[in-house]
């Protein structure tokens, strides 16, 4: 009953004219961002953090939620029309979606992607509404030792599953942890890694780091590759309405994709890549026409797109309930919460209930807005791909510098932004994932605080992390995530 009351309260806030406008702005911007390859919701939200600093927190998060959902919708457009996924979650969609476009069925592919995204997003948001309060009750059972072990698990899963290797993921994580140590130690009052620079005494601003890594790093990376505007874009042909056969072949994949995407997105491993690939494999196995997969099967678009959008809602569950980001976008959202002095976790639903339920209610409304935006305006979104890359990324660089300078009116922040941007560029060049660095930067100080608190309560006995059952289980899972792949690799090599 509390959940229903909270939702009604959230809809009352979200339905105000000004918040409806913020939601429309968020989903429109998110769709446009999703269409443009290489520019994801993490980069966009990072760019908007300085801009929304003076906004009401509820309005800011309604915009961010719309951007997050909208980017998932928009990324299917570029995958289908151009065979270039706007987001990693749309990689699978591009396989058969682009083949449908080449056969003159782009409209049907875009329609099943949009409707599937709406169905999955709505069902998953219902799951978010009712599962998050349950997770909060579980989180209340956690003490300092359990929270530290949970953060270790988040460190390991994000590092192990993102990027080309576990070693690179963990290296990126440790860079983030080291950056998080910069500043004055709150317990001892000692300055750490400041090199005598006064602006570093307060630590590195997460907004500066996020904008540098995602905006400048991506812009430098694209410039180095000399990315050019694609020469050929498949046109949108035919009616935007699906045929009766298309509906018959799509509705079950929508539901199965949702059933896969939401729970997998809620796990500490998080993300959209695994559920979309699993959905593709499930649909191929269950299909009566498996030979069509890879040649333009509509089920191969419907299922993965549903899994993609359901996983996005799933990622918000650990973020709101435990304060744990399991993707790059979730890490930026956590930084946005901290920008407003709000700490996601078990107390969020009681201390900031209006904001949380307004955010969740706005996701329902945003889903409906996105369906209306994506079906009739597909041709318009496709034209965004014609923007020359130099103009696009040049504008991003200007906005990044203006936004960061406006935070503290500090030239030092601009030099810091440039340094972080070069670090982000180097990481992309050598295929180091960026998300573990951001997670380490944000969660590192929190993990240190929980470790010291647990250590002090246990009077210096480190066995407290292994004698508490929940803490021991979480550490065991984290160890398995690191050791497991190495053991499997050795086993395969010994067999070979």
Secondary structure, 3 states (H helix, E strand, C coil): CHHHHHHHHHHHHHCCHHHHHHHHHHHHHHHHHHHCCCCCHHHHHHHHHHHHHHCCHHHHHHHHHHHHHHHHHHHHHHHHHHCCCCCHHHHHHHHHHHHHHHCCCHHHHHHHHHHHHHHHHHHHHHHHHHHHHHHHHHHCCCCHHHHHHHHHHHHHHHHHHCCCCHHHHHHHHHHHHHHHCCEECCCCCCEECCCCCHHHCCCCCHHHHHHHHHHHHHHHHHHHHCCCCCCCCCCCCCCCCCCHHHHHHHHHHHHHHHHHHHHHHHCCCCCCHHHHHHHHHHHHHHCCCHHHCCCCCCHHHHHHHHHHHHHHHHHHHHHHHHCCCCCHHHHHHHHHHHHCCCCCCCCHHHHCHHHHHHHHHHHHHHHHHHHHHHHHCHHHHHHHHHCCHHHHHHHHHHHHHHHHHHHHCCHHHHHHHHHHHHHHHHHHHCCCCCHHHHHHHHHHHHHHHHHHHHHHHCCCCCCHHHHCHHHHHHHHHHHHHHHHHHHHHHHHHHHC
